[in-house]
């Protein structure tokens, strides 16, 4: 392989930065959504979060201690463009420039996500993803960012988990908390994909060598037993989902230039009227596919009926979010998507929420997380041995943080945050991951 494998950690702007109204930043939909009482666990919000905006220098020192060679973080759109478009907030741009410069000085590759859910509120008032002008707004934003970072950032992701982004218009569980009609959500999906494509164009116009992709999530189907029949039905399992929560509704248009067949048969009035030029633009080449994975979905062949999901055994292991510990999901999801599209894969998020706290001796022991990471990294390495072109792995998350509707009740970090004092305490998993990365240098 002629590429450097990226061992990293990941965060997102709203979840860690705080400083929600400082230095010219505009409001995001999450700034507003979290103020609606009853939406978030105990009415928590990200106004302060981990105060990373004021503590980024010491946080990067922790990254250096951890020994990662990459750091995936997102840019807050309203911090850079307070109105979503138009005048640039230079103080916001300077913040990210400082982070990038410090990372490069520490030989840590910046891996920049443009959109991790914090839509500028001013654009939300104009319809957000439901407005057909959204892709032009996003192009302007992507152009601003890529122009500023072109000489230093090699890796960009356009959108993080579009399934959750559009879920904000369908489930009511994510900002903006809407429950719109199905066809409106499908229009939002299409607008997101057009925005992705225009962002790729903007980034490549400033640095054609930059690596650009999209980060997906969703059901990680895996065969209960890896026999021929069970492996064969994985395709049917993935194709069984064809709405805004599926994987293929985003990845098929990007890599194949068409939506899944069931989209056309189930929603013909919408999909048969899509402009072919849109699909041609959406399928302009991207360099990789990012995968976020936290649990799997066990399936078996059901003969003539295709496949069926299997109920897990009694007492199966679960994380603090109630998600099953199923490392086979990360292997088969990566393998399926690589074999389908033949594009490099980055595991852009993988990790677990654990009920950990600072013990009386000052340590934060989290043996369950260490075991979880060992299991999943082992499966990633097995996939690589089996021919899957995986080029990076990022633990979610670097820091405990604001975990969306769960507020501060779920801890995913390798570093414990005491939200009363903002004290950082590396957990045992931090040192395990550090030692694991170090061991690779000697192998």
ZICOR-V497726 format. One line per field, one symbol per residue. burial: I if it has 16 or more other C-alpha atoms within 10 Angstrom, else O. Layout:
burial->???
This chain:
burial->OOOOOIIIIIIIIIIIIIIIOOOIIIIIIIIOIIOOOOIIIOOIIIIIIIIIIOOIOOIIOIIIOIIIIIIIIIIIIIIIIIIIIOOIIOOIIOIIOOIIOIIOOIOIIIIIIIIIIIIIIIIIOOOIIIOIIIIIIIIIIIIIIIIIIIOIIIIIIIIIIIIIIIIIIIOOIIIIIOOOOOOIIIIIIIIIIIIIIIIIIIIIOIIOOIIIIIIIIIIIIIIIOOOOIIIIIIOOIIIOIIIIIIIIIIIIIIIIIIIIOOIIOOOOOOIOOOOOOIIOIIIIOIIIIIIIIIIIIIIIIOOOOIIOIOOOOOOOOOIOOOOIIIIIIIIIIIIIIIOOOOIIIIIIIIIIIIOIIOOOOOOIIIOIIIOIIIIIIOIIOOIIOOOIIIIIIIIIIIIIIIIIIIIIIIIIIIIIIOOOOOOIIIIIIIIIIIOOIOOOOOO
